[in-house]
Amino acid sequence: MSSNIFIKLPNSENMSLGARLRLFAEKKYGRSGAINKLAEDLKIKAPSLYVYLKDESKPGTELLLKLNELGCDLSWLLKGKYAESPEEMFKTTFKYKPKENTYEKRIKELEEENQKLKKKLAVYEKAGKYFNQAKEMDKKNRSK
C-alpha cells in the first residue's frame, strides 16, 4: 500500500477538499472506477468515501495518513497548493481540523433528544401514578 512517490497535481486552491480528493483518485487510478479503487486501498467502503467527496465531512487523521501513504500530498489536499517549505507543510497539517461528521453529530443530537424524552416520560408516568392513587382514594371516599 505504501508509495514513496507523490502524485504531482496542479494547484487547485479554488477547489473543495472533496474535489481535490476526486482529482487525486482519478490521477492515481484513471477515470474508470477510481473511487472504488481508492476506497479499496483506504480499506473503507465506497459510500463512506463519498461523504468526503461531497464535502459532507473532512477526513480524520487516520484516513489522511493512508492517503499520504498512497502518494497524496497532504498540503495539496488540504490547501490546494504544495507547501513551499517543511515549516509550511507542518503548519498546514496541524492547523487542519476535521469537520465533525454530520452523521455522528445527528446521532448525538438524537441521543440527547432521547434522554430529554425519557425524563418527560418519567414525569408523566409519575403524574399518572398520582392521578390513579387520587382516583382510588376518591372512589374509597365515595363508597363510605
Legacy VTK file of the C-alpha trace (Angstrom):
# vtk DataFile Version 3.0
C-alpha trace
ASCII
DATASET POLYDATA
POINTS 144 float
0.000 0.000 0.000
2.838 2.405 0.782
4.013 4.680 -2.010
7.078 6.875 -1.672
6.271 8.722 -4.897
3.850 11.607 -4.648
1.468 12.152 -7.498
2.000 15.662 -8.847
-1.260 17.540 -9.252
-1.943 21.148 -10.271
-2.511 23.831 -7.659
-6.234 23.958 -7.046
-6.948 26.396 -4.243
-10.359 27.198 -5.739
-11.481 23.563 -5.456
-13.025 21.970 -2.394
-11.227 19.248 -0.478
-13.706 16.709 -1.904
-12.977 17.818 -5.467
-9.222 17.558 -4.828
-9.696 14.088 -3.369
-11.598 13.041 -6.509
-8.857 14.540 -8.698
-6.224 12.582 -6.784
-8.201 9.340 -7.229
-8.625 9.904 -10.974
-4.962 10.780 -11.438
-3.799 7.728 -9.463
-6.250 5.135 -10.803
-7.611 6.594 -14.050
-11.173 7.807 -14.525
-12.863 4.414 -14.653
-13.560 3.022 -11.180
-11.156 5.423 -9.473
-13.361 5.987 -6.433
-13.925 2.283 -5.808
-10.196 1.571 -6.189
-9.298 4.387 -3.799
-11.866 3.206 -1.245
-10.449 -0.314 -1.503
-6.878 0.900 -0.926
-8.062 3.023 2.011
-9.864 -0.051 3.384
-13.210 1.729 3.555
-16.444 1.257 1.644
-17.103 3.497 -1.353
-20.224 5.094 0.265
-18.029 6.151 3.194
-15.624 7.801 0.768
-18.469 9.729 -0.885
-19.083 11.575 2.399
-15.668 13.198 1.877
-16.047 13.609 -1.886
-19.317 15.527 -1.336
-17.662 17.668 1.366
-20.163 16.479 3.971
-17.269 15.681 6.267
-13.499 16.067 6.344
-11.235 13.031 6.628
-9.668 12.374 10.008
-6.023 11.789 10.809
-6.059 8.050 10.119
-7.517 8.495 6.642
-5.140 11.371 5.873
-2.180 9.188 6.794
-3.445 6.424 4.483
-3.898 8.960 1.662
-0.360 10.180 2.266
0.928 6.592 2.016
-0.877 6.260 -1.317
1.002 9.261 -2.693
-1.326 12.151 -1.891
0.482 15.287 -0.741
-1.417 16.476 2.331
-0.598 20.167 1.833
-2.079 19.963 -1.649
-5.118 18.023 -0.426
-5.848 20.350 2.494
-4.981 23.724 0.896
-4.928 23.113 -2.837
-1.266 24.023 -3.217
2.029 22.458 -2.354
3.928 23.612 0.691
6.982 25.664 -0.172
8.861 24.512 2.913
8.657 21.822 5.572
7.564 24.522 8.041
4.636 25.500 5.830
3.642 21.847 5.445
3.802 21.419 9.218
1.599 24.495 9.779
-0.943 23.326 7.181
-1.205 19.843 8.599
-1.539 20.910 12.217
-3.998 23.742 11.506
-6.315 21.240 9.865
-9.293 20.247 11.966
-11.758 17.736 10.569
-15.312 18.964 10.481
-17.491 16.924 12.812
-19.060 14.114 10.870
-22.647 15.149 10.184
-23.919 11.642 10.898
-22.124 11.493 14.236
-23.456 14.945 15.077
-27.020 13.898 14.228
-26.708 10.701 16.291
-25.501 12.790 19.243
-28.459 15.192 18.816
-30.910 12.284 18.685
-29.377 10.687 21.781
-29.735 13.973 23.676
-33.339 14.315 22.496
-33.996 10.728 23.560
-32.700 11.493 27.079
-34.973 14.540 27.326
-37.969 12.493 26.198
-37.158 9.787 28.760
-37.164 12.437 31.505
-40.509 13.810 30.301
-41.949 10.300 30.157
-40.832 9.649 33.735
-42.638 12.832 34.835
-45.826 11.781 33.015
-45.637 8.264 34.470
-45.259 9.707 37.967
-48.159 12.089 37.395
-50.251 9.193 36.078
-49.431 7.162 39.185
-50.502 10.044 41.465
-53.643 10.529 39.399
-54.553 6.839 39.762
-53.890 6.967 43.510
-56.095 10.052 43.856
-58.790 8.341 41.793
-58.657 5.257 44.051
-58.843 7.426 47.184
-61.796 9.317 45.728
-63.516 6.014 44.942
-62.957 4.796 48.539
-64.235 8.066 49.992
-67.411 7.898 47.892
-68.129 4.326 48.906
-68.090 5.209 52.634
LINES 1 145
144 0 1 2 3 4 5 6 7 8 9 10 11 12 13 14 15 16 17 18 19 20 21 22 23 24 25 26 27 28 29 30 31 32 33 34 35 36 37 38 39 40 41 42 43 44 45 46 47 48 49 50 51 52 53 54 55 56 57 58 59 60 61 62 63 64 65 66 67 68 69 70 71 72 73 74 75 76 77 78 79 80 81 82 83 84 85 86 87 88 89 90 91 92 93 94 95 96 97 98 99 100 101 102 103 104 105 106 107 108 109 110 111 112 113 114 115 116 117 118 119 120 121 122 123 124 125 126 127 128 129 130 131 132 133 134 135 136 137 138 139 140 141 142 143
